[in-house]
């Protein structure tokens, strides 16, 4: 992809994106992070801009969705701006890198191991999402909070509920 100026579309599209972003900022300031995230995502869909991605990532972080926030910050750092991009867009790219760096230390991880079975023998899910066999024995980032691990091999089912705290490395 080539450089972006973050100003595509017609005037009405840019105005609508700006209004959605303004609503998102007001919601963010009131602590309504889920609603703000929706506004920033919609504004970003209309006019892809680092500022919208940065604020969406900030909402995800406030919602405790640290893994998604980290990935969103990273996506913002990878946006290539052209020479005409406003200074605020450039600042958002830099700020996203700083925010992600600080966030990485807070993201917990869990290493899933199997006893009595090889990774391909068992079906593993974490919070209802399939865990690829290749991930067994590797640290996997996860959000803080309660998690449910389910391993199935034939008729045998093993379930483990566990809680991760920020920055924790669990096995």
C-alpha distance (Angstrom), angle and dihedral (degrees) to the residues before:
residue distance angle dihedral
X1 . . .
X2 3.75 . .
X3 3.79 127.5 .
X4 3.78 117.4 -64.7
X5 3.75 127.5 -140.5
X6 3.82 91.7 -166.3
X7 3.83 89.1 -130.7
X8 3.84 105.9 98.1
X9 3.78 124.2 137.9
X10 3.75 133.3 41.0
X11 3.79 127.9 -54.7
X12 3.82 93.7 -95.5
X13 3.81 91.8 52.4
X14 3.81 92.2 49.5
X15 3.81 90.9 46.8
X16 3.80 91.9 49.8
X17 3.81 91.0 48.9
X18 3.80 90.6 49.2
X19 3.83 91.1 50.2
X20 3.81 91.7 49.3
X21 3.81 89.7 49.6
X22 3.80 91.1 49.9
X23 3.81 89.9 51.2
X24 3.80 88.5 47.9
X25 3.79 91.6 53.3
X26 3.81 91.4 50.3
X27 3.80 90.9 49.6
X28 3.82 90.9 46.9
X29 3.81 90.7 51.7
X30 3.83 88.9 53.1
X31 3.82 91.3 51.4
X32 3.81 93.9 -109.5
X33 3.78 93.7 134.7
X34 3.83 99.1 162.4
X35 3.80 91.8 52.3
X36 3.81 91.3 43.9
X37 3.80 90.4 50.7
X38 3.80 90.2 55.3
X39 3.82 91.3 51.9
X40 3.82 93.3 47.3
X41 3.82 91.6 47.6
X42 3.80 91.1 50.9
X43 3.81 92.4 46.4
X44 3.81 89.4 49.3
X45 3.80 90.9 50.0
X46 3.80 88.7 55.6
X47 3.81 97.3 42.3
X48 3.79 114.1 11.7
X49 3.78 103.7 -140.4
X50 3.81 134.8 157.5
X51 3.80 91.0 -126.0
X52 3.81 91.7 60.3
X53 3.80 92.5 46.3
X54 3.79 91.1 47.5
X55 3.80 93.0 51.6
X56 3.81 91.8 45.0
X57 3.82 89.0 52.9
X58 3.80 89.8 48.2
X59 3.83 89.4 53.4
X60 3.81 91.0 49.7
X61 3.80 89.2 51.3
X62 3.82 91.5 50.7
X63 3.82 89.1 49.4
X64 3.82 90.3 55.7
X65 3.79 92.7 -111.4
X66 3.79 91.6 130.3
X67 3.80 98.2 160.6
X68 3.81 92.7 52.9
X69 3.82 90.2 43.9
X70 3.80 90.9 53.2
X71 3.80 91.8 50.7
X72 3.80 91.8 47.1
X73 3.81 92.2 49.8
X74 3.80 88.3 49.5
X75 3.80 91.3 51.4
X76 3.81 89.4 53.2
X77 3.81 91.7 51.9
X78 3.79 88.8 55.2
X79 3.80 95.2 56.1
X80 3.80 109.5 112.8
X81 3.78 111.4 -147.0
X82 3.76 125.6 -158.7
X83 3.79 123.9 -129.0
X84 3.82 92.1 -94.1
X85 3.81 95.3 59.5
X86 3.81 114.5 119.2
X87 3.80 118.9 -106.8
X88 3.81 91.4 -112.8
X89 3.79 89.7 62.4
X90 3.81 91.1 51.8
X91 3.81 90.9 48.2
X92 3.82 90.3 51.5
X93 3.82 90.5 55.9
X94 3.81 91.1 50.9
X95 3.82 93.4 43.0
X96 3.81 90.7 49.9
X97 3.79 90.0 57.1
X98 3.80 91.7 50.3
X99 3.80 92.9 45.7
X100 3.81 91.9 49.8
X101 3.79 92.2 48.9
X102 3.82 90.4 54.1
X103 3.80 92.0 43.3
X104 3.81 96.0 52.3
X105 3.82 91.4 70.1
X106 3.80 90.0 56.1
X107 3.81 98.6 51.5
X108 3.81 112.3 102.0
X109 3.78 122.2 -144.5
X110 3.76 136.2 -157.8
X111 3.79 128.7 -155.2
X112 3.79 111.4 -150.4
X113 3.78 114.8 -150.4
X114 3.79 132.3 179.7
X115 3.77 128.3 -144.0
X116 3.78 118.9 -160.8
X117 3.80 95.2 9.6
X118 3.77 138.9 68.5
X119 3.81 117.6 -121.2
X120 3.81 93.4 -105.2
X121 3.82 93.3 51.5
X122 3.77 96.5 64.2
X123 3.79 134.0 56.6
X124 3.79 108.4 -135.0
X125 3.79 127.1 -167.3
X126 3.78 128.7 -179.3
X127 3.79 113.6 -161.0
X128 3.80 88.9 -16.2
X129 3.82 95.1 -53.2
X130 3.80 119.7 115.1
X131 3.79 114.5 -111.6
X132 3.83 111.9 -143.9
X133 3.82 114.3 -122.0
X134 3.82 88.9 -122.5
X135 3.81 89.3 63.4
X136 3.82 94.0 60.3
X137 3.80 108.2 112.0
X138 3.81 93.8 17.5
X139 3.80 126.2 104.7
X140 3.81 110.0 -104.5
X141 3.79 121.4 -162.6
X142 3.79 114.3 -122.9
X143 3.76 136.4 172.8
X144 3.79 120.0 -102.5
X145 3.78 115.2 -95.1
X146 3.79 141.2 54.6
X147 3.82 118.3 -18.2
X148 3.79 135.5 -176.9
X149 3.80 121.9 -146.5
X150 3.81 119.0 -167.8
X151 3.81 124.5 -173.3
X152 3.81 120.8 -172.6
X153 3.79 126.6 -171.4
X154 3.75 113.6 169.5
X155 3.81 106.7 -52.2
X156 3.82 92.8 -19.7
X157 3.81 115.7 101.6
X158 3.79 124.3 -177.6
X159 3.80 120.4 -171.8
X160 3.80 127.0 -169.4
X161 3.77 125.7 -176.1
X162 3.79 115.4 -162.6
X163 3.78 140.4 163.4
X164 3.80 125.6 -133.4
X165 3.77 122.8 -155.8
X166 3.80 123.4 -154.1
X167 3.80 111.6 -74.5
X168 3.82 93.2 7.6
X169 3.81 120.9 142.3
X170 3.82 109.1 -153.2
X171 3.78 134.9 -179.2
